[in-house]
Amino acid sequence: MTCIINGETRYGVWGGCPQGQSEDPTRCIEEVWPHSGGWISYQCCRKRGHGPDGLYCKQHAKKHQPTSEGD
């Protein structure tokens, strides 16, 4: 689960790790889940540079494209 703690985005926050992991500013900000079916999320490992404000990787930027009005 992603949370904001003291103004900082944290990934993988849960009861066993209440502080989670801090955001890596070089990596995509998308929250992703393990392929193995685990229940602890983490920050995408791909580099940023695409999508809104250049915060996403090329793959996740596709999910965050602006929609045009009237469609």
Predicted model as a PDB file, atoms N, CA, C, CB and O in Angstrom, pLDDT in the B-factor column:
MODEL        1                                                                  
ATOM      1  N   MET A   1       0.838  -1.171   0.000  1.00 78.00           N  
ATOM      2  CA  MET A   1       0.000   0.000   0.000  1.00 78.00           C  
ATOM      3  C   MET A   1       0.889   1.243   0.000  1.00 78.00           C  
ATOM      4  CB  MET A   1      -0.957  -0.007   1.213  1.00 78.00           C  
ATOM      5  O   MET A   1       1.895   1.295   0.708  1.00 78.00           O  
ATOM      6  N   THR A   2       0.524   2.209  -0.773  1.00 81.00           N  
ATOM      7  CA  THR A   2       1.259   3.463  -0.825  1.00 81.00           C  
ATOM      8  C   THR A   2       0.618   4.459   0.138  1.00 81.00           C  
ATOM      9  CB  THR A   2       1.289   4.030  -2.270  1.00 81.00           C  
ATOM     10  O   THR A   2      -0.603   4.617   0.154  1.00 81.00           O  
ATOM     11  N   CYS A   3       1.444   5.125   0.936  1.00 84.00           N  
ATOM     12  CA  CYS A   3       0.972   6.135   1.883  1.00 84.00           C  
ATOM     13  C   CYS A   3       1.870   7.360   1.795  1.00 84.00           C  
ATOM     14  CB  CYS A   3       0.946   5.575   3.333  1.00 84.00           C  
ATOM     15  O   CYS A   3       2.988   7.301   1.284  1.00 84.00           O  
ATOM     16  N   ILE A   4       1.358   8.459   2.301  1.00 86.00           N  
ATOM     17  CA  ILE A   4       2.178   9.659   2.429  1.00 86.00           C  
ATOM     18  C   ILE A   4       2.424   9.864   3.914  1.00 86.00           C  
ATOM     19  CB  ILE A   4       1.488  10.921   1.772  1.00 86.00           C  
ATOM     20  O   ILE A   4       1.489  10.095   4.682  1.00 86.00           O  
ATOM     21  N   ILE A   5       3.686   9.779   4.312  1.00 83.00           N  
ATOM     22  CA  ILE A   5       4.076   9.924   5.712  1.00 83.00           C  
ATOM     23  C   ILE A   5       5.018  11.112   5.810  1.00 83.00           C  
ATOM     24  CB  ILE A   5       4.750   8.618   6.265  1.00 83.00           C  
ATOM     25  O   ILE A   5       6.064  11.140   5.160  1.00 83.00           O  
ATOM     26  N   ASN A   6       4.645  12.093   6.623  1.00 85.00           N  
ATOM     27  CA  ASN A   6       5.443  13.320   6.768  1.00 85.00           C  
ATOM     28  C   ASN A   6       5.730  13.975   5.419  1.00 85.00           C  
ATOM     29  CB  ASN A   6       6.761  13.011   7.481  1.00 85.00           C  
ATOM     30  O   ASN A   6       6.831  14.475   5.188  1.00 85.00           O  
ATOM     31  N   GLY A   7       4.737  13.971   4.529  1.00 86.00           N  
ATOM     32  CA  GLY A   7       4.879  14.617   3.228  1.00 86.00           C  
ATOM     33  C   GLY A   7       5.677  13.825   2.211  1.00 86.00           C  
ATOM     34  O   GLY A   7       5.963  14.335   1.128  1.00 86.00           O  
ATOM     35  N   GLU A   8       6.045  12.594   2.528  1.00 86.00           N  
ATOM     36  CA  GLU A   8       6.852  11.769   1.628  1.00 86.00           C  
ATOM     37  C   GLU A   8       6.071  10.529   1.217  1.00 86.00           C  
ATOM     38  CB  GLU A   8       8.186  11.368   2.297  1.00 86.00           C  
ATOM     39  O   GLU A   8       5.470   9.871   2.066  1.00 86.00           O  
ATOM     40  N   THR A   9       6.071  10.199  -0.079  1.00 88.00           N  
ATOM     41  CA  THR A   9       5.405   8.995  -0.559  1.00 88.00           C  
ATOM     42  C   THR A   9       6.199   7.777  -0.116  1.00 88.00           C  
ATOM     43  CB  THR A   9       5.250   9.019  -2.100  1.00 88.00           C  
ATOM     44  O   THR A   9       7.416   7.721  -0.286  1.00 88.00           O  
ATOM     45  N   ARG A  10       5.493   6.797   0.459  1.00 89.00           N  
ATOM     46  CA  ARG A  10       6.121   5.567   0.954  1.00 89.00           C  
ATOM     47  C   ARG A  10       5.418   4.376   0.311  1.00 89.00           C  
ATOM     48  CB  ARG A  10       6.054   5.480   2.522  1.00 89.00           C  
ATOM     49  O   ARG A  10       4.192   4.359   0.200  1.00 89.00           O  
ATOM     50  N   TYR A  11       6.191   3.384  -0.110  1.00 88.00           N  
ATOM     51  CA  TYR A  11       5.662   2.184  -0.754  1.00 88.00           C  
ATOM     52  C   TYR A  11       5.809   0.990   0.181  1.00 88.00           C  
ATOM     53  CB  TYR A  11       6.384   1.914  -2.097  1.00 88.00           C  
ATOM     54  O   TYR A  11       6.728   0.952   0.999  1.00 88.00           O  
ATOM     55  N   GLY A  12       4.902   0.007   0.065  1.00 88.00           N  
ATOM     56  CA  GLY A  12       4.996  -1.223   0.837  1.00 88.00           C  
ATOM     57  C   GLY A  12       4.706  -1.044   2.319  1.00 88.00           C  
ATOM     58  O   GLY A  12       5.282  -1.746   3.150  1.00 88.00           O  
ATOM     59  N   VAL A  13       3.828  -0.120   2.658  1.00 87.00           N  
ATOM     60  CA  VAL A  13       3.486   0.115   4.059  1.00 87.00           C  
ATOM     61  C   VAL A  13       2.491  -0.957   4.510  1.00 87.00           C  
ATOM     62  CB  VAL A  13       2.891   1.551   4.261  1.00 87.00           C  
ATOM     63  O   VAL A  13       1.462  -1.167   3.868  1.00 87.00           O  
ATOM     64  N   TRP A  14       2.801  -1.623   5.599  1.00 85.00           N  
ATOM     65  CA  TRP A  14       1.903  -2.613   6.187  1.00 85.00           C  
ATOM     66  C   TRP A  14       2.268  -2.773   7.655  1.00 85.00           C  
ATOM     67  CB  TRP A  14       1.987  -3.981   5.432  1.00 85.00           C  
ATOM     68  O   TRP A  14       3.229  -2.157   8.114  1.00 85.00           O  
ATOM     69  N   GLY A  15       1.528  -3.582   8.401  1.00 84.00           N  
ATOM     70  CA  GLY A  15       1.733  -3.725   9.841  1.00 84.00           C  
ATOM     71  C   GLY A  15       3.141  -4.145  10.230  1.00 84.00           C  
ATOM     72  O   GLY A  15       3.656  -3.697  11.254  1.00 84.00           O  
ATOM     73  N   GLY A  16       3.773  -4.997   9.429  1.00 85.00           N  
ATOM     74  CA  GLY A  16       5.131  -5.468   9.726  1.00 85.00           C  
ATOM     75  C   GLY A  16       6.213  -4.483   9.315  1.00 85.00           C  
ATOM     76  O   GLY A  16       7.363  -4.609   9.735  1.00 85.00           O  
ATOM     77  N   CYS A  17       5.858  -3.523   8.513  1.00 85.00           N  
ATOM     78  CA  CYS A  17       6.812  -2.502   8.054  1.00 85.00           C  
ATOM     79  C   CYS A  17       6.053  -1.180   7.938  1.00 85.00           C  
ATOM     80  CB  CYS A  17       7.478  -2.905   6.669  1.00 85.00           C  
ATOM     81  O   CYS A  17       5.803  -0.700   6.833  1.00 85.00           O  
ATOM     82  N   PRO A  18       5.686  -0.586   9.092  1.00 87.00           N  
ATOM     83  CA  PRO A  18       4.820   0.589   9.066  1.00 87.00           C  
ATOM     84  C   PRO A  18       5.397   1.820   8.374  1.00 87.00           C  
ATOM     85  CB  PRO A  18       4.472   0.948  10.442  1.00 87.00           C  
ATOM     86  O   PRO A  18       4.638   2.710   7.991  1.00 87.00           O  
ATOM     87  N   GLN A  19       6.701   1.898   8.205  1.00 86.00           N  
ATOM     88  CA  GLN A  19       7.298   3.038   7.506  1.00 86.00           C  
ATOM     89  C   GLN A  19       7.468   2.774   6.015  1.00 86.00           C  
ATOM     90  CB  GLN A  19       8.644   3.379   8.120  1.00 86.00           C  
ATOM     91  O   GLN A  19       7.648   3.719   5.247  1.00 86.00           O  
ATOM     92  N   GLY A  20       7.416   1.514   5.585  1.00 85.00           N  
ATOM     93  CA  GLY A  20       7.562   1.170   4.175  1.00 85.00           C  
ATOM     94  C   GLY A  20       8.911   1.615   3.622  1.00 85.00           C  
ATOM     95  O   GLY A  20       9.877   1.779   4.367  1.00 85.00           O  
ATOM     96  N   GLN A  21       8.962   1.807   2.316  1.00 88.00           N  
ATOM     97  CA  GLN A  21      10.168   2.261   1.626  1.00 88.00           C  
ATOM     98  C   GLN A  21       9.900   3.640   1.041  1.00 88.00           C  
ATOM     99  CB  GLN A  21      10.598   1.255   0.511  1.00 88.00           C  
ATOM    100  O   GLN A  21       8.827   3.885   0.490  1.00 88.00           O  
ATOM    101  N   SER A  22      10.859   4.531   1.156  1.00 90.00           N  
ATOM    102  CA  SER A  22      10.685   5.864   0.601  1.00 90.00           C  
ATOM    103  C   SER A  22      10.754   5.829  -0.924  1.00 90.00           C  
ATOM    104  CB  SER A  22      11.743   6.817   1.160  1.00 90.00           C  
ATOM    105  O   SER A  22      11.336   4.918  -1.513  1.00 90.00           O  
ATOM    106  N   GLU A  23      10.157   6.824  -1.541  1.00 91.00           N  
ATOM    107  CA  GLU A  23      10.138   6.921  -2.997  1.00 91.00           C  
ATOM    108  C   GLU A  23      11.538   7.161  -3.540  1.00 91.00           C  
ATOM    109  CB  GLU A  23       9.199   8.040  -3.448  1.00 91.00           C  
ATOM    110  O   GLU A  23      12.283   7.991  -3.020  1.00 91.00           O  
ATOM    111  N   ASP A  24      11.888   6.429  -4.588  1.00 94.00           N  
ATOM    112  CA  ASP A  24      13.142   6.662  -5.305  1.00 94.00           C  
ATOM    113  C   ASP A  24      12.811   7.648  -6.428  1.00 94.00           C  
ATOM    114  CB  ASP A  24      13.775   5.303  -5.871  1.00 94.00           C  
ATOM    115  O   ASP A  24      12.062   7.296  -7.339  1.00 94.00           O  
ATOM    116  N   PRO A  25      13.341   8.860  -6.390  1.00 94.00           N  
ATOM    117  CA  PRO A  25      12.967   9.878  -7.381  1.00 94.00           C  
ATOM    118  C   PRO A  25      13.443   9.603  -8.796  1.00 94.00           C  
ATOM    119  CB  PRO A  25      13.495  11.189  -6.956  1.00 94.00           C  
ATOM    120  O   PRO A  25      13.102  10.356  -9.708  1.00 94.00           O  
ATOM    121  N   THR A  26      14.217   8.554  -9.008  1.00 96.00           N  
ATOM    122  CA  THR A  26      14.673   8.215 -10.357  1.00 96.00           C  
ATOM    123  C   THR A  26      13.774   7.166 -11.005  1.00 96.00           C  
ATOM    124  CB  THR A  26      16.114   7.711 -10.318  1.00 96.00           C  
ATOM    125  O   THR A  26      13.894   6.905 -12.202  1.00 96.00           O  
ATOM    126  N   ARG A  27      12.874   6.563 -10.228  1.00 96.00           N  
ATOM    127  CA  ARG A  27      12.031   5.476 -10.722  1.00 96.00           C  
ATOM    128  C   ARG A  27      10.579   5.917 -10.895  1.00 96.00           C  
ATOM    129  CB  ARG A  27      12.099   4.288  -9.773  1.00 96.00           C  
ATOM    130  O   ARG A  27      10.120   6.857 -10.247  1.00 96.00           O  
ATOM    131  N   CYS A  28       9.877   5.231 -11.769  1.00 96.00           N  
ATOM    132  CA  CYS A  28       8.457   5.440 -12.031  1.00 96.00           C  
ATOM    133  C   CYS A  28       7.676   5.430 -10.716  1.00 96.00           C  
ATOM    134  CB  CYS A  28       7.913   4.355 -12.995  1.00 96.00           C  
ATOM    135  O   CYS A  28       7.973   4.629  -9.830  1.00 96.00           O  
ATOM    136  N   ILE A  29       6.681   6.314 -10.579  1.00 94.00           N  
ATOM    137  CA  ILE A  29       5.956   6.409  -9.314  1.00 94.00           C  
ATOM    138  C   ILE A  29       4.790   5.423  -9.204  1.00 94.00           C  
ATOM    139  CB  ILE A  29       5.441   7.810  -9.137  1.00 94.00           C  
ATOM    140  O   ILE A  29       4.087   5.430  -8.194  1.00 94.00           O  
ATOM    141  N   GLU A  30       4.569   4.592 -10.192  1.00 93.00           N  
ATOM    142  CA  GLU A  30       3.454   3.644 -10.157  1.00 93.00           C  
ATOM    143  C   GLU A  30       3.656   2.603  -9.058  1.00 93.00           C  
ATOM    144  CB  GLU A  30       3.297   2.952 -11.520  1.00 93.00           C  
ATOM    145  O   GLU A  30       4.759   2.090  -8.873  1.00 93.00           O  
ATOM    146  N   GLU A  31       2.585   2.298  -8.337  1.00 91.00           N  
ATOM    147  CA  GLU A  31       2.600   1.242  -7.331  1.00 91.00           C  
ATOM    148  C   GLU A  31       2.325  -0.074  -8.055  1.00 91.00           C  
ATOM    149  CB  GLU A  31       1.540   1.508  -6.188  1.00 91.00           C  
ATOM    150  O   GLU A  31       1.333  -0.178  -8.777  1.00 91.00           O  
ATOM    151  N   VAL A  32       3.173  -1.068  -7.880  1.00 92.00           N  
ATOM    152  CA  VAL A  32       3.005  -2.357  -8.548  1.00 92.00           C  
ATOM    153  C   VAL A  32       2.986  -3.477  -7.508  1.00 92.00           C  
ATOM    154  CB  VAL A  32       4.138  -2.593  -9.585  1.00 92.00           C  
ATOM    155  O   VAL A  32       3.390  -3.293  -6.360  1.00 92.00           O  
ATOM    156  N   TRP A  33       2.506  -4.636  -7.943  1.00 90.00           N  
ATOM    157  CA  TRP A  33       2.356  -5.795  -7.063  1.00 90.00           C  
ATOM    158  C   TRP A  33       3.159  -6.965  -7.623  1.00 90.00           C  
ATOM    159  CB  TRP A  33       0.857  -6.184  -6.906  1.00 90.00           C  
ATOM    160  O   TRP A  33       3.306  -7.069  -8.841  1.00 90.00           O  
ATOM    161  N   PRO A  34       3.682  -7.845  -6.780  1.00 87.00           N  
ATOM    162  CA  PRO A  34       4.481  -8.984  -7.250  1.00 87.00           C  
ATOM    163  C   PRO A  34       3.677  -9.910  -8.160  1.00 87.00           C  
ATOM    164  CB  PRO A  34       5.020  -9.773  -6.060  1.00 87.00           C  
ATOM    165  O   PRO A  34       2.481 -10.108  -7.945  1.00 87.00           O  
ATOM    166  N   HIS A  35       4.325 -10.473  -9.166  1.00 84.00           N  
ATOM    167  CA  HIS A  35       3.684 -11.430 -10.071  1.00 84.00           C  
ATOM    168  C   HIS A  35       3.329 -12.716  -9.338  1.00 84.00           C  
ATOM    169  CB  HIS A  35       4.598 -11.740 -11.263  1.00 84.00           C  
ATOM    170  O   HIS A  35       2.427 -13.441  -9.757  1.00 84.00           O  
ATOM    171  N   SER A  36       4.026 -13.002  -8.255  1.00 85.00           N  
ATOM    172  CA  SER A  36       3.801 -14.241  -7.503  1.00 85.00           C  
ATOM    173  C   SER A  36       2.516 -14.201  -6.692  1.00 85.00           C  
ATOM    174  CB  SER A  36       4.971 -14.509  -6.582  1.00 85.00           C  
ATOM    175  O   SER A  36       2.156 -15.192  -6.058  1.00 85.00           O  
ATOM    176  N   GLY A  37       1.818 -13.064  -6.703  1.00 77.00           N  
ATOM    177  CA  GLY A  37       0.572 -12.952  -5.968  1.00 77.00           C  
ATOM    178  C   GLY A  37       0.759 -12.444  -4.554  1.00 77.00           C  
ATOM    179  O   GLY A  37      -0.153 -12.558  -3.734  1.00 77.00           O  
ATOM    180  N   GLY A  38       1.913 -11.890  -4.251  1.00 78.00           N  
ATOM    181  CA  GLY A  38       2.143 -11.337  -2.925  1.00 78.00           C  
ATOM    182  C   GLY A  38       1.232 -10.159  -2.644  1.00 78.00           C  
ATOM    183  O   GLY A  38       0.600  -9.637  -3.562  1.00 78.00           O  
ATOM    184  N   TRP A  39       1.152  -9.732  -1.404  1.00 81.00           N  
ATOM    185  CA  TRP A  39       0.227  -8.672  -1.028  1.00 81.00           C  
ATOM    186  C   TRP A  39       0.918  -7.390  -0.583  1.00 81.00           C  
ATOM    187  CB  TRP A  39      -0.666  -9.154   0.062  1.00 81.00           C  
ATOM    188  O   TRP A  39       0.263  -6.486  -0.064  1.00 81.00           O  
ATOM    189  N   ILE A  40       2.221  -7.298  -0.777  1.00 86.00           N  
ATOM    190  CA  ILE A  40       2.946  -6.074  -0.437  1.00 86.00           C  
ATOM    191  C   ILE A  40       3.376  -5.390  -1.737  1.00 86.00           C  
ATOM    192  CB  ILE A  40       4.188  -6.383   0.476  1.00 86.00           C  
ATOM    193  O   ILE A  40       4.131  -5.951  -2.530  1.00 86.00           O  
ATOM    194  N   SER A  41       2.885  -4.184  -1.932  1.00 87.00           N  
ATOM    195  CA  SER A  41       3.192  -3.445  -3.158  1.00 87.00           C  
ATOM    196  C   SER A  41       4.569  -2.795  -3.053  1.00 87.00           C  
ATOM    197  CB  SER A  41       2.113  -2.373  -3.433  1.00 87.00           C  
ATOM    198  O   SER A  41       5.154  -2.705  -1.973  1.00 87.00           O  
ATOM    199  N   TYR A  42       5.067  -2.350  -4.193  1.00 92.00           N  
ATOM    200  CA  TYR A  42       6.352  -1.665  -4.242  1.00 92.00           C  
ATOM    201  C   TYR A  42       6.361  -0.687  -5.404  1.00 92.00           C  
ATOM    202  CB  TYR A  42       7.514  -2.673  -4.370  1.00 92.00           C  
ATOM    203  O   TYR A  42       5.465  -0.721  -6.247  1.00 92.00           O  
ATOM    204  N   GLN A  43       7.352   0.174  -5.457  1.00 94.00           N  
ATOM    205  CA  GLN A  43       7.488   1.166  -6.520  1.00 94.00           C  
ATOM    206  C   GLN A  43       8.027   0.481  -7.775  1.00 94.00           C  
ATOM    207  CB  GLN A  43       8.424   2.334  -6.079  1.00 94.00           C  
ATOM    208  O   GLN A  43       8.932  -0.349  -7.697  1.00 94.00           O  
ATOM    209  N   CYS A  44       7.473   0.830  -8.912  1.00 94.00           N  
ATOM    210  CA  CYS A  44       7.947   0.292 -10.187  1.00 94.00           C  
ATOM    211  C   CYS A  44       9.451   0.523 -10.310  1.00 94.00           C  
ATOM    212  CB  CYS A  44       7.194   0.944 -11.380  1.00 94.00           C  
ATOM    213  O   CYS A  44       9.953   1.564  -9.887  1.00 94.00           O  
ATOM    214  N   CYS A  45      10.168  -0.433 -10.882  1.00 95.00           N  
ATOM    215  CA  CYS A  45      11.627  -0.339 -10.956  1.00 95.00           C  
ATOM    216  C   CYS A  45      12.136   0.322 -12.240  1.00 95.00           C  
ATOM    217  CB  CYS A  45      12.223  -1.713 -10.837  1.00 95.00           C  
ATOM    218  O   CYS A  45      13.342   0.505 -12.402  1.00 95.00           O  
ATOM    219  N   ARG A  46      11.236   0.677 -13.147  1.00 96.00           N  
ATOM    220  CA  ARG A  46      11.663   1.313 -14.399  1.00 96.00           C  
ATOM    221  C   ARG A  46      11.941   2.804 -14.198  1.00 96.00           C  
ATOM    222  CB  ARG A  46      10.592   1.121 -15.486  1.00 96.00           C  
ATOM    223  O   ARG A  46      11.406   3.426 -13.280  1.00 96.00           O  
ATOM    224  N   LYS A  47      12.778   3.365 -15.060  1.00 97.00           N  
ATOM    225  CA  LYS A  47      13.136   4.778 -14.915  1.00 97.00           C  
ATOM    226  C   LYS A  47      12.016   5.694 -15.399  1.00 97.00           C  
ATOM    227  CB  LYS A  47      14.421   5.080 -15.683  1.00 97.00           C  
ATOM    228  O   LYS A  47      11.229   5.335 -16.275  1.00 97.00           O  
ATOM    229  N   ARG A  48      11.966   6.872 -14.812  1.00 96.00           N  
ATOM    230  CA  ARG A  48      10.977   7.899 -15.154  1.00 96.00           C  
ATOM    231  C   ARG A  48      11.301   8.565 -16.480  1.00 96.00           C  
ATOM    232  CB  ARG A  48      10.902   8.951 -14.054  1.00 96.00           C  
ATOM    233  O   ARG A  48      12.337   8.310 -17.094  1.00 96.00           O  
ATOM    234  N   GLY A  49      10.376   9.434 -16.908  1.00 95.00           N  
ATOM    235  CA  GLY A  49      10.639  10.254 -18.084  1.00 95.00           C  
ATOM    236  C   GLY A  49       9.472  10.338 -19.040  1.00 95.00           C  
ATOM    237  O   GLY A  49       9.587  10.967 -20.092  1.00 95.00           O  
ATOM    238  N   HIS A  50       8.344   9.719 -18.705  1.00 95.00           N  
ATOM    239  CA  HIS A  50       7.183   9.709 -19.600  1.00 95.00           C  
ATOM    240  C   HIS A  50       5.934  10.084 -18.821  1.00 95.00           C  
ATOM    241  CB  HIS A  50       7.008   8.322 -20.269  1.00 95.00           C  
ATOM    242  O   HIS A  50       5.945  10.132 -17.591  1.00 95.00           O  
ATOM    243  N   GLY A  51       4.848  10.352 -19.558  1.00 92.00           N  
ATOM    244  CA  GLY A  51       3.570  10.644 -18.917  1.00 92.00           C  
ATOM    245  C   GLY A  51       3.536  12.004 -18.251  1.00 92.00           C  
ATOM    246  O   GLY A  51       4.428  12.830 -18.444  1.00 92.00           O  
ATOM    247  N   PRO A  52       2.477  12.229 -17.453  1.00 90.00           N  
ATOM    248  CA  PRO A  52       2.308  13.522 -16.788  1.00 90.00           C  
ATOM    249  C   PRO A  52       3.515  13.895 -15.928  1.00 90.00           C  
ATOM    250  CB  PRO A  52       1.056  13.503 -15.929  1.00 90.00           C  
ATOM    251  O   PRO A  52       3.928  13.131 -15.055  1.00 90.00           O  
ATOM    252  N   ASP A  53       4.063  15.051 -16.180  1.00 92.00           N  
ATOM    253  CA  ASP A  53       5.213  15.577 -15.442  1.00 92.00           C  
ATOM    254  C   ASP A  53       6.451  14.688 -15.507  1.00 92.00           C  
ATOM    255  CB  ASP A  53       4.835  15.780 -14.012  1.00 92.00           C  
ATOM    256  O   ASP A  53       7.379  14.872 -14.720  1.00 92.00           O  
ATOM    257  N   GLY A  54       6.480  13.728 -16.429  1.00 94.00           N  
ATOM    258  CA  GLY A  54       7.639  12.842 -16.563  1.00 94.00           C  
ATOM    259  C   GLY A  54       7.843  11.924 -15.378  1.00 94.00           C  
ATOM    260  O   GLY A  54       8.969  11.509 -15.102  1.00 94.00           O  
ATOM    261  N   LEU A  55       6.752  11.596 -14.663  1.00 93.00           N  
ATOM    262  CA  LEU A  55       6.869  10.800 -13.444  1.00 93.00           C  
ATOM    263  C   LEU A  55       6.745   9.297 -13.661  1.00 93.00           C  
ATOM    264  CB  LEU A  55       5.834  11.234 -12.475  1.00 93.00           C  
ATOM    265  O   LEU A  55       6.961   8.518 -12.733  1.00 93.00           O  
ATOM    266  N   TYR A  56       6.397   8.878 -14.889  1.00 94.00           N  
ATOM    267  CA  TYR A  56       6.133   7.466 -15.143  1.00 94.00           C  
ATOM    268  C   TYR A  56       7.120   6.871 -16.141  1.00 94.00           C  
ATOM    269  CB  TYR A  56       4.715   7.286 -15.653  1.00 94.00           C  
ATOM    270  O   TYR A  56       7.787   7.586 -16.889  1.00 94.00           O  
ATOM    271  N   CYS A  57       7.195   5.537 -16.130  1.00 96.00           N  
ATOM    272  CA  CYS A  57       7.964   4.831 -17.153  1.00 96.00           C  
ATOM    273  C   CYS A  57       7.099   4.779 -18.415  1.00 96.00           C  
ATOM    274  CB  CYS A  57       8.378   3.377 -16.673  1.00 96.00           C  
ATOM    275  O   CYS A  57       5.931   5.166 -18.381  1.00 96.00           O  
ATOM    276  N   LYS A  58       7.651   4.317 -19.495  1.00 95.00           N  
ATOM    277  CA  LYS A  58       6.930   4.279 -20.764  1.00 95.00           C  
ATOM    278  C   LYS A  58       5.686   3.386 -20.669  1.00 95.00           C  
ATOM    279  CB  LYS A  58       7.856   3.780 -21.885  1.00 95.00           C  
ATOM    280  O   LYS A  58       4.641   3.716 -21.229  1.00 95.00           O  
ATOM    281  N   GLN A  59       5.797   2.273 -19.970  1.00 94.00           N  
ATOM    282  CA  GLN A  59       4.682   1.339 -19.841  1.00 94.00           C  
ATOM    283  C   GLN A  59       3.525   1.937 -19.035  1.00 94.00           C  
ATOM    284  CB  GLN A  59       5.158   0.049 -19.186  1.00 94.00           C  
ATOM    285  O   GLN A  59       2.377   1.889 -19.475  1.00 94.00           O  
ATOM    286  N   HIS A  60       3.817   2.493 -17.871  1.00 94.00           N  
ATOM    287  CA  HIS A  60       2.756   3.012 -17.014  1.00 94.00           C  
ATOM    288  C   HIS A  60       2.221   4.366 -17.476  1.00 94.00           C  
ATOM    289  CB  HIS A  60       3.259   3.128 -15.602  1.00 94.00           C  
ATOM    290  O   HIS A  60       1.114   4.746 -17.095  1.00 94.00           O  
ATOM    291  N   ALA A  61       2.973   5.095 -18.282  1.00 94.00           N  
ATOM    292  CA  ALA A  61       2.493   6.378 -18.812  1.00 94.00           C  
ATOM    293  C   ALA A  61       1.245   6.170 -19.659  1.00 94.00           C  
ATOM    294  CB  ALA A  61       3.592   7.071 -19.647  1.00 94.00           C  
ATOM    295  O   ALA A  61       0.398   7.060 -19.737  1.00 94.00           O  
ATOM    296  N   LYS A  62       1.117   5.010 -20.294  1.00 92.00           N  
ATOM    297  CA  LYS A  62      -0.049   4.716 -21.126  1.00 92.00           C  
ATOM    298  C   LYS A  62      -1.332   4.724 -20.302  1.00 92.00           C  
ATOM    299  CB  LYS A  62       0.120   3.363 -21.820  1.00 92.00           C  
ATOM    300  O   LYS A  62      -2.390   5.085 -20.817  1.00 92.00           O  
ATOM    301  N   LYS A  63      -1.256   4.334 -19.036  1.00 90.00           N  
ATOM    302  CA  LYS A  63      -2.430   4.322 -18.151  1.00 90.00           C  
ATOM    303  C   LYS A  63      -2.829   5.720 -17.701  1.00 90.00           C  
ATOM    304  CB  LYS A  63      -2.157   3.457 -16.930  1.00 90.00           C  
ATOM    305  O   LYS A  63      -3.955   5.927 -17.247  1.00 90.00           O  
ATOM    306  N   HIS A  64      -1.923   6.678 -17.822  1.00 85.00           N  
ATOM    307  CA  HIS A  64      -2.157   8.013 -17.281  1.00 85.00           C  
ATOM    308  C   HIS A  64      -2.203   9.087 -18.363  1.00 85.00           C  
ATOM    309  CB  HIS A  64      -1.085   8.353 -16.276  1.00 85.00           C  
ATOM    310  O   HIS A  64      -1.922  10.255 -18.093  1.00 85.00           O  
ATOM    311  N   GLN A  65      -2.554   8.700 -19.580  1.00 81.00           N  
ATOM    312  CA  GLN A  65      -2.671   9.670 -20.658  1.00 81.00           C  
ATOM    313  C   GLN A  65      -3.935  10.487 -20.460  1.00 81.00           C  
ATOM    314  CB  GLN A  65      -2.678   8.972 -22.037  1.00 81.00           C  
ATOM    315  O   GLN A  65      -4.975   9.945 -20.087  1.00 81.00           O  
ATOM    316  N   PRO A  66      -3.851  11.794 -20.709  1.00 74.00           N  
ATOM    317  CA  PRO A  66      -5.049  12.628 -20.572  1.00 74.00           C  
ATOM    318  C   PRO A  66      -6.114  12.209 -21.587  1.00 74.00           C  
ATOM    319  CB  PRO A  66      -4.694  14.123 -20.755  1.00 74.00           C  
ATOM    320  O   PRO A  66      -5.804  11.878 -22.732  1.00 74.00           O  
ATOM    321  N   THR A  67      -7.361  12.230 -21.151  1.00 73.00           N  
ATOM    322  CA  THR A  67      -8.450  11.915 -22.069  1.00 73.00           C  
ATOM    323  C   THR A  67      -8.976  13.213 -22.663  1.00 73.00           C  
ATOM    324  CB  THR A  67      -9.588  11.129 -21.349  1.00 73.00           C  
ATOM    325  O   THR A  67      -8.999  14.248 -21.997  1.00 73.00           O  
ATOM    326  N   SER A  68      -9.391  13.150 -23.901  1.00 66.00           N  
ATOM    327  CA  SER A  68      -9.899  14.369 -24.545  1.00 66.00           C  
ATOM    328  C   SER A  68     -11.353  14.576 -24.148  1.00 66.00           C  
ATOM    329  CB  SER A  68      -9.761  14.286 -26.097  1.00 66.00           C  
ATOM    330  O   SER A  68     -12.094  13.612 -23.950  1.00 66.00           O  
ATOM    331  N   GLU A  69     -11.755  15.829 -24.032  1.00 62.00           N  
ATOM    332  CA  GLU A  69     -13.113  16.204 -23.653  1.00 62.00           C  
ATOM    333  C   GLU A  69     -14.090  15.781 -24.760  1.00 62.00           C  
ATOM    334  CB  GLU A  69     -13.208  17.737 -23.387  1.00 62.00           C  
ATOM    335  O   GLU A  69     -13.778  15.906 -25.944  1.00 62.00           O  
ATOM    336  N   GLY A  70     -15.255  15.289 -24.378  1.00 52.00           N  
ATOM    337  CA  GLY A  70     -16.300  14.961 -25.349  1.00 52.00           C  
ATOM    338  C   GLY A  70     -16.205  13.574 -25.911  1.00 52.00           C  
ATOM    339  O   GLY A  70     -17.007  13.235 -26.781  1.00 52.00           O  
ATOM    340  N   ASP A  71     -15.279  12.743 -25.476  1.00 47.00           N  
ATOM    341  CA  ASP A  71     -15.192  11.367 -25.986  1.00 47.00           C  
ATOM    342  C   ASP A  71     -16.081  10.444 -25.210  1.00 47.00           C  
ATOM    343  CB  ASP A  71     -13.765  10.860 -25.935  1.00 47.00           C  
ATOM    344  O   ASP A  71     -16.134   9.249 -25.501  1.00 47.00           O  
TER     345      ASP A  71                                                      
ENDMDL                                                                          
END                                                                             
